[in-house]
């Protein structure tokens, strides 16, 4: 009985030490921000262009929903509640532009490099993120902060920015011709 008790204590001690080390090594996730990460299908020019068109559609369509969020958890809940709407906006954009692949929308934890937004610099690290994968999601990506809505607000720098996209111009002409 004494051996069993000693063995039990040793196993318990090692298990506790292992869990303490494992949990202590886990990457710390920043809990204040909800990032958005849109991954292109590939690095090809058309896939990179449609990534930006899809991004603009998501920003335009989803901004009103996130504007009332008071914290990251609430913003994440709102995104999950509207996940199908995000998918619909992106899939409709892809279809209108002649792309046959769809998208996958999820919320997860990802590593982001350091990034500066005006006066705010977010250090590199792990953040909760809305992840939108177009097709295989293996191409270069675009990312920003969904909450607080740093990329969803039109500050002076964004208003004065002009995008030139051949694909976007073709889509605009098509939609205008179709009366949409």
C-alpha positions in Angstrom: 0.0 0.0 0.0 2.9 2.3 0.9 4.5 1.7 -2.6 1.2 2.4 -4.3 0.8 5.7 -2.4 4.4 6.8 -3.2 4.0 5.9 -6.9 0.7 7.8 -7.0 2.3 10.9 -5.4 5.2 10.7 -7.9 2.8 10.5 -10.9 0.7 13.3 -9.5 3.8 15.4 -8.9 5.1 14.9 -12.5 1.7 15.5 -14.0 1.3 18.8 -12.0 4.8 19.9 -13.1 4.1 19.0 -16.7 0.9 20.9 -16.8 2.4 23.9 -15.1 5.2 24.1 -17.6 2.9 23.4 -20.6 0.4 26.1 -19.5 3.2 28.5 -18.7 4.6 28.1 -22.2 1.3 28.7 -23.9 1.4 31.9 -26.0 -0.4 34.8 -24.5 -3.3 36.1 -26.5 -4.1 39.8 -26.5 -7.7 40.0 -25.3 -8.5 43.6 -26.3 -8.4 43.4 -30.1 -10.2 41.4 -32.7 -8.2 41.3 -35.9 -9.4 40.5 -39.4 -7.4 38.4 -41.7 -8.4 37.9 -45.4 -6.3 35.3 -47.2 -6.2 35.2 -51.0 -6.6 31.9 -52.9 -3.1 32.3 -54.4 -0.4 34.9 -55.1 -1.7 35.3 -58.7 -2.6 38.8 -59.7 -6.3 38.1 -60.1 -6.6 36.3 -56.7 -4.8 39.2 -55.1 -7.2 41.7 -56.8 -10.3 39.8 -55.8 -9.0 39.6 -52.2 -9.2 43.5 -52.1 -12.6 43.6 -53.7 -13.9 41.0 -51.1 -12.2 43.0 -48.3 -14.1 46.2 -49.4 -17.4 44.3 -49.5 -16.9 42.9 -46.0 -15.9 46.3 -44.6 -18.9 48.1 -46.3 -21.4 45.4 -45.4 -20.3 44.5 -41.8 -19.2 47.9 -40.4 -22.7 48.7 -39.0 -22.8 45.5 -37.0 -19.5 46.0 -35.3 -20.0 49.7 -34.5 -22.0 48.9 -31.4 -19.6 46.3 -29.9 -18.2 47.4 -26.4 -15.4 44.9 -26.2 -13.5 42.1 -28.1 -15.7 39.3 -26.8 -18.9 41.1 -27.9 -17.4 41.9 -31.3 -16.5 38.2 -31.7 -20.0 37.2 -30.8 -21.4 39.7 -33.4 -19.1 38.2 -36.0 -20.1 34.7 -35.2 -23.8 35.7 -35.3 -23.3 37.2 -38.7 -20.8 34.6 -40.1 -23.3 33.5 -42.8 -23.7 37.1 -43.9 -20.0 37.6 -44.2 -19.8 34.4 -46.3 -22.7 35.5 -48.5 -21.1 38.9 -49.2 -17.7 37.3 -50.1 -19.3 34.4 -52.1 -21.5 36.8 -54.1 -18.5 39.0 -54.9 -16.5 36.0 -56.0 -19.3 34.7 -58.1 -20.0 38.1 -59.8 -16.3 38.3 -60.7 -16.3 34.8 -62.2 -14.4 33.0 -59.5 -15.6 29.5 -58.9 -14.0 28.9 -55.5 -15.8 29.9 -52.3 -14.7 31.2 -49.0 -14.4 29.9 -45.4 -15.1 32.3 -42.5 -14.1 31.4 -38.9 -12.9 33.0 -35.7 -9.6 31.7 -34.3 -6.3 32.7 -32.8 -3.4 33.7 -35.1 0.0 35.3 -34.9 0.4 38.8 -36.3 3.4 40.9 -36.9 3.8 44.3 -35.3 1.6 46.9 -37.0 1.0 50.6 -36.5 -2.3 52.3 -37.1 -1.9 56.1 -36.7 -0.7 56.6 -33.1 -1.4 53.0 -32.0 1.2 50.3 -32.4 0.1 46.7 -31.8 3.1 44.4 -30.9 3.6 41.1 -32.6 1.8 38.3 -31.0 -1.2 36.1 -30.9 -4.6 37.7 -31.4 -8.2 36.5 -31.8 -9.1 37.1 -35.5 -11.9 36.8 -38.0 -10.3 34.7 -40.7 -11.7 34.8 -44.2 -10.0 32.3 -46.6 -10.7 32.7 -50.3 -10.5 29.3 -52.0 -7.4 27.5 -50.7 -6.3 30.6 -48.6 -2.7 30.0 -49.6 -2.0 33.4 -51.1 -0.7 36.7 -49.6 -3.1 38.2 -47.1 -4.5 41.5 -45.9 -5.1 42.1 -42.2 -6.3 44.9 -39.9 -8.2 45.4 -36.6 -11.9 44.7 -36.6 -12.3 45.7 -33.0 -11.9 48.5 -32.1 -12.8 49.2 -35.7 -9.5 50.7 -36.9 -9.8 49.5 -40.5 -13.5 50.0 -40.6 -13.4 53.7 -40.0 -12.7 56.3 -42.7 -10.1 58.6 -41.3 -8.5 61.3 -43.4 -5.7 59.1 -44.6 -8.2 56.4 -45.8 -10.4 59.0 -47.5 -7.6 60.3 -49.5 -6.3 56.9 -50.5 -7.1 55.8 -54.0 -7.1 52.2 -55.2 -6.5 51.3 -58.8 -7.7 47.8 -59.8 -8.3 46.6 -63.3 -10.5 43.8 -62.0 -12.5 46.1 -59.8 -13.1 48.5 -62.7 -14.3 45.6 -64.8 -16.7 44.5 -62.1 -18.0 48.1 -61.6 -18.7 48.4 -65.4 -20.4 45.0 -65.4 -22.6 45.9 -62.4 -23.5 49.3 -63.9 -24.4 47.7 -67.2 -26.6 45.1 -65.4 -28.3 47.9 -63.4 -27.1 46.6 -60.0 
